[in-house]
């Protein structure tokens, strides 16, 4: 019962809210004034928006229907940084449809691409989503690109139960004692969610946008030593014993090893790859504490601090750090400045 209620609440909460992009979890559903759900789904970041506004990639109308539900691929796009697929979902009661916790999958020649994010849009019950994958494995310019795209089984929220009337207390009579009913023993019948149809599979021919700006660099920011904040001085032990009873130490989950603020090594900028959908910067020896935006970028007159666009820095399996900005900077100026974690700053040119 609790799980079913959570499904209903989460599904309803997605409507009309803008959430942070999810990397591998449920898609963020964008509230917007665009005319269609698909237009709303393209509002994720500037790089994603440009695919629609500049008519990049290829519009499609490739559909598959299972058990009364139809998934239709509407637009596809690929460059050196991202592979993007936009699709809509229509069905018997689309208002009860929620976006899957499991993201869609994309494979090229039996090689799985890594899903990086999704945005969703909902309008008048219609649902649309834009999902993008890391396209680094595709190389610089594949001559032909055939992608097996799979949308997992859909998730449909159960219909809402009618409200249960509260008990009425008689005047002057004591309120009856509440009875705790276990979740698995709810006396009311709970309607179960219908089994989700799917998966939906498509073989997509996607044109490759070979336009890019690439800078091979070897820039080292100087090593920095950050002095940890001073630790508060504890009163003498005798005073502590007089004022407070002795308490056992509280265990913590702090991992072993030096704190991130004590890092003193240099960071080295190796490469910049700019496409129409995203701008990426690759670094060596760049310490990060989890994923997220820990960087700022200025490219000509463009500044990440004053432009909408998703920013995410993450560690790669080979030990490199990559920071991506959801903005196509193919036409910006050549003079760039990049700052990581507020400590390491690089000045360079991108041809």
Order of alpha helices (4+ residues) and beta strands (2+ residues): alpha-beta-alpha-alpha-beta-beta-beta-beta-beta-beta-beta-beta-beta-beta-beta-beta-alpha-beta-beta-beta-beta-beta-beta-beta-beta
